[in-house]
């Protein structure tokens, strides 16, 4: 769930995963932990740490 500026409620963010390729699926699932850490850091006001984590895989 992400709070989007200008929206009254948080919205869910989804990413499609190509189930045909196990390599790609594994790589995408592998980024989920890092994304969650980065988002938590951002929500906690640790913007520099969050930016570093986001930057690692963007």
Z-matrix of the N, CA and C atoms (Angstrom, degrees):
N
C 1 1.438
C 2 1.530 1 108.00
N 3 1.310 2 115.27 1 136.85
C 4 1.462 3 121.47 2 -178.38
C 5 1.513 4 108.37 3 -131.51
N 6 1.320 5 116.36 4 133.78
C 7 1.458 6 120.09 5 173.94
C 8 1.515 7 108.22 6 -84.80
N 9 1.298 8 116.45 7 117.75
C 10 1.453 9 123.14 8 -178.73
C 11 1.518 10 107.89 9 -98.44
N 12 1.346 11 117.32 10 127.73
C 13 1.463 12 119.07 11 177.68
C 14 1.526 13 111.11 12 -53.64
N 15 1.322 14 115.56 13 134.61
C 16 1.458 15 120.83 14 178.84
C 17 1.512 16 113.57 15 89.82
N 18 1.341 17 117.16 16 -6.85
C 19 1.466 18 121.20 17 178.33
C 20 1.525 19 108.29 18 -104.22
N 21 1.313 20 116.39 19 143.10
C 22 1.455 21 121.23 20 179.49
C 23 1.510 22 113.34 21 -77.22
N 24 1.326 23 117.61 22 -25.87
C 25 1.455 24 121.48 23 -177.13
C 26 1.526 25 109.86 24 -128.57
N 27 1.330 26 114.75 25 155.65
C 28 1.467 27 119.97 26 176.75
C 29 1.522 28 109.19 27 -67.99
N 30 1.310 29 116.10 28 150.72
C 31 1.466 30 121.57 29 178.43
C 32 1.522 31 109.48 30 -118.33
N 33 1.322 32 116.22 31 150.73
C 34 1.457 33 121.08 32 177.95
C 35 1.522 34 109.38 33 -84.29
N 36 1.324 35 115.68 34 142.95
C 37 1.453 36 121.72 35 178.09
C 38 1.523 37 107.34 36 -112.61
N 39 1.309 38 116.30 37 127.79
C 40 1.456 39 121.74 38 -179.45
C 41 1.517 40 109.99 39 -122.05
N 42 1.327 41 115.90 40 152.73
C 43 1.454 42 121.31 41 172.24
C 44 1.518 43 107.29 42 -132.54
N 45 1.302 44 115.11 43 131.83
C 46 1.452 45 119.09 44 178.22
C 47 1.515 46 111.11 45 -71.80
N 48 1.311 47 116.33 46 141.17
C 49 1.458 48 121.52 47 177.99
C 50 1.513 49 107.67 48 -119.28
N 51 1.314 50 115.79 49 125.99
C 52 1.451 51 121.84 50 179.10
C 53 1.526 52 109.11 51 -76.60
N 54 1.329 53 116.67 52 102.90
C 55 1.465 54 121.53 53 -175.40
C 56 1.527 55 112.42 54 -70.93
N 57 1.328 56 118.07 55 -11.35
C 58 1.462 57 120.79 56 -178.46
C 59 1.522 58 112.13 57 -75.00
N 60 1.303 59 118.24 58 -24.68
C 61 1.454 60 121.81 59 -177.13
C 62 1.527 61 109.75 60 -115.93
N 63 1.326 62 116.97 61 108.06
C 64 1.465 63 120.12 62 -178.14
C 65 1.532 64 111.49 63 -66.54
N 66 1.334 65 117.57 64 -30.47
C 67 1.463 66 120.42 65 178.53
C 68 1.528 67 110.63 66 -64.07
N 69 1.316 68 116.23 67 -48.52
C 70 1.465 69 120.75 68 -179.86
C 71 1.520 70 110.31 69 -66.50
N 72 1.329 71 116.88 70 -42.39
C 73 1.459 72 120.61 71 179.22
C 74 1.524 73 109.75 72 -59.06
N 75 1.326 74 117.15 73 -45.79
C 76 1.458 75 121.10 74 179.04
C 77 1.508 76 112.92 75 -61.55
N 78 1.320 77 117.18 76 -41.97
C 79 1.467 78 121.12 77 178.90
C 80 1.520 79 111.08 78 -65.08
N 81 1.320 80 116.99 79 -41.96
C 82 1.466 81 119.82 80 -180.00
C 83 1.525 82 110.94 81 -66.39
N 84 1.313 83 116.94 82 -43.31
C 85 1.459 84 119.73 83 178.44
C 86 1.521 85 111.00 84 -65.68
N 87 1.312 86 116.55 85 -30.80
C 88 1.455 87 121.30 86 178.12
C 89 1.519 88 113.20 87 -65.95
N 90 1.306 89 117.98 88 -25.31
C 91 1.464 90 120.67 89 179.24
C 92 1.524 91 112.26 90 -82.85
N 93 1.312 92 117.22 91 -13.10
C 94 1.466 93 120.44 92 -176.09
C 95 1.522 94 111.87 93 -61.13
N 96 1.317 95 117.74 94 -43.25
C 97 1.459 96 121.05 95 -179.97
C 98 1.520 97 110.95 96 -62.42
N 99 1.323 98 116.80 97 -46.58
C 100 1.472 99 120.64 98 179.48
C 101 1.528 100 111.30 99 -62.85
N 102 1.329 101 116.47 100 -41.25
C 103 1.461 102 120.24 101 178.92
C 104 1.523 103 110.07 102 -62.18
N 105 1.325 104 116.70 103 -44.39
C 106 1.461 105 121.24 104 179.97
C 107 1.523 106 110.73 105 -62.32
N 108 1.339 107 117.32 106 -42.07
C 109 1.462 108 121.05 107 177.05
C 110 1.528 109 110.93 108 -61.98
N 111 1.315 110 116.38 109 -45.27
C 112 1.464 111 120.69 110 -179.64
C 113 1.519 112 111.02 111 -63.13
N 114 1.306 113 116.60 112 -43.70
C 115 1.463 114 120.61 113 -179.41
C 116 1.521 115 110.98 114 -65.95
N 117 1.321 116 117.39 115 -39.90
C 118 1.469 117 121.04 116 177.26
C 119 1.524 118 110.66 117 -63.39
N 120 1.332 119 116.39 118 -42.18
C 121 1.455 120 120.02 119 177.41
C 122 1.517 121 111.76 120 -61.65
N 123 1.314 122 116.19 121 -42.75
C 124 1.468 123 120.69 122 178.16
C 125 1.527 124 110.49 123 -61.76
N 126 1.341 125 116.19 124 -46.17
C 127 1.465 126 120.38 125 179.70
C 128 1.525 127 111.90 126 -62.11
N 129 1.342 128 116.76 127 -30.18
C 130 1.460 129 121.43 128 -179.89
C 131 1.526 130 112.60 129 -84.57
N 132 1.328 131 116.88 130 1.55
C 133 1.450 132 121.03 131 178.91
C 134 1.517 133 113.78 132 84.49
N 135 1.325 134 117.66 133 10.78
C 136 1.465 135 122.22 134 178.62
C 137 1.530 136 108.53 135 -93.74
N 138 1.311 137 114.91 136 66.36
C 139 1.461 138 121.23 137 -171.21
C 140 1.529 139 114.00 138 -63.58
N 141 1.326 140 117.85 139 -37.79
C 142 1.462 141 119.57 140 -179.87
C 143 1.528 142 111.07 141 -67.03
N 144 1.339 143 116.23 142 -43.14
C 145 1.465 144 119.64 143 177.14
C 146 1.529 145 110.53 144 -63.00
N 147 1.328 146 115.94 145 -43.78
C 148 1.460 147 120.71 146 179.92
C 149 1.527 148 110.85 147 -62.09
N 150 1.319 149 116.98 148 -42.71
C 151 1.464 150 120.88 149 179.79
C 152 1.524 151 110.69 150 -61.68
N 153 1.339 152 116.42 151 -39.35
C 154 1.464 153 120.24 152 178.31
C 155 1.530 154 110.12 153 -63.74
N 156 1.327 155 116.67 154 -46.02
C 157 1.463 156 120.25 155 179.63
C 158 1.525 157 111.55 156 -64.04
N 159 1.316 158 117.09 157 -43.70
C 160 1.462 159 119.95 158 177.01
C 161 1.528 160 110.00 159 -62.51
N 162 1.317 161 116.90 160 -42.64
C 163 1.456 162 121.61 161 -178.31
C 164 1.505 163 114.10 162 -65.43
N 165 1.331 164 116.98 163 -23.95
C 166 1.455 165 120.63 164 179.86
C 167 1.528 166 112.61 165 -64.49
N 168 1.305 167 118.11 166 -28.53
C 169 1.467 168 118.75 167 -176.25
C 170 1.512 169 114.63 168 -125.84
N 171 1.317 170 117.69 169 3.67
C 172 1.468 171 120.04 170 178.55
C 173 1.511 172 109.13 171 -87.37
